[in-house]
Amino acid sequence: MADLVRDPTEDRALWLRQQLESLPTVSGNYGSEEWRAAWNKRRHATEALADHIRQLPDKPTVREAHDKTTIRMCGISSSSTTGLVGACQNWLRAQSTRSAR
């Protein structure tokens, strides 16, 4: 039986999904103290995720601008105008499409 070689991007995709699922959610009435506290907690967690991605061994890039966030890791690039979470979700879709080929 031939050895199956696992695509390293599959491991990265699994890790990234876990990171996204662990981000705090924003709840409460929009603009309330509870909502602002939840939003700040999520923002800090998202910033920490961006830093963690940048420190991975293969040196992925995360570029955040006022109008677009881009990620490049494992040879796959993605971007989003909705921030890091959107760029990560787009990266996961791109990785899934590439792995399906």
C-alpha positions as CSV (number, residue, x, y, z in Angstrom):
1,M,0.0,0.0,0.0
2,A,1.4,3.4,-1.0
3,D,2.1,5.9,1.8
4,L,-0.2,8.8,1.8
5,V,1.5,12.1,2.1
6,R,-0.4,14.7,4.1
7,D,-0.5,18.2,2.7
8,P,1.0,20.5,5.3
9,T,-1.6,23.1,4.5
10,E,-4.2,20.8,5.9
11,D,-2.6,21.0,9.3
12,R,-2.4,24.8,9.0
13,A,-6.0,24.9,8.0
14,L,-7.1,22.8,11.0
15,W,-5.0,25.0,13.3
16,L,-6.5,28.2,11.8
17,R,-10.1,26.9,12.1
18,Q,-9.4,26.2,15.8
19,Q,-8.0,29.7,16.3
20,L,-11.0,31.3,14.6
21,E,-13.5,29.2,16.6
22,S,-11.7,30.2,19.9
23,L,-12.1,33.9,19.3
24,P,-14.4,35.6,21.8
25,T,-17.8,36.5,20.5
26,V,-19.3,40.0,20.6
27,S,-22.6,40.1,22.5
28,G,-24.9,42.6,24.2
29,N,-26.8,45.6,22.9
30,Y,-24.8,47.5,20.3
31,G,-22.9,50.3,22.0
32,S,-23.6,49.1,25.6
33,E,-20.8,48.7,28.1
34,E,-21.1,44.9,27.7
35,W,-20.9,45.1,23.9
36,R,-17.8,47.4,24.1
37,A,-16.0,45.1,26.5
38,A,-16.8,42.1,24.3
39,W,-15.7,44.0,21.2
40,N,-12.4,45.0,22.9
41,K,-11.7,41.5,24.0
42,R,-12.3,40.1,20.5
43,R,-10.1,42.9,19.0
44,H,-7.2,42.1,21.3
45,A,-7.6,38.3,20.6
46,T,-7.6,39.1,16.8
47,E,-4.5,41.2,17.2
48,A,-2.8,38.4,19.1
49,L,-3.8,35.9,16.4
50,A,-2.2,38.1,13.7
51,D,1.0,38.3,15.8
52,H,0.9,34.5,16.2
53,I,0.5,33.9,12.5
54,R,3.5,36.2,11.8
55,Q,5.6,34.1,14.2
56,L,4.9,30.7,12.6
57,P,8.0,28.8,11.4
58,D,7.4,29.4,7.7
59,K,7.1,33.2,8.3
60,P,3.6,34.0,6.9
61,T,2.8,37.6,6.2
62,V,-0.2,39.5,7.5
63,R,-0.7,43.0,6.2
64,E,-3.4,45.1,7.7
65,A,-4.4,48.4,6.0
66,H,-7.4,50.6,6.5
67,D,-9.2,49.1,3.4
68,K,-7.9,45.5,3.2
69,T,-6.2,42.8,5.2
70,T,-4.0,40.2,3.3
71,I,-2.5,36.9,4.4
72,R,0.1,34.8,2.7
73,M,1.1,31.5,4.2
74,C,1.9,28.0,2.8
75,G,2.0,29.5,-0.7
76,I,-1.7,30.7,-0.5
77,S,-2.7,34.3,-0.5
78,S,-6.0,35.8,0.5
79,S,-7.5,39.1,1.4
80,S,-10.6,40.7,2.8
81,T,-12.0,44.1,3.4
82,T,-13.6,42.9,6.7
83,G,-10.3,42.4,8.6
84,L,-8.2,39.5,9.7
85,V,-11.1,37.1,10.4
86,G,-12.4,37.6,6.9
87,A,-9.0,37.2,5.4
88,C,-8.5,34.0,7.4
89,Q,-11.9,32.6,6.2
90,N,-10.9,33.4,2.6
91,W,-7.6,31.7,3.1
92,L,-9.4,28.6,4.4
93,R,-11.6,28.6,1.3
94,A,-8.6,29.0,-1.0
95,Q,-6.8,26.2,0.8
96,S,-9.8,23.9,0.5
97,T,-10.1,24.6,-3.2
98,R,-6.4,24.0,-3.8
99,S,-6.5,20.7,-1.8
100,A,-9.5,19.5,-3.7
101,R,-7.5,19.6,-7.0
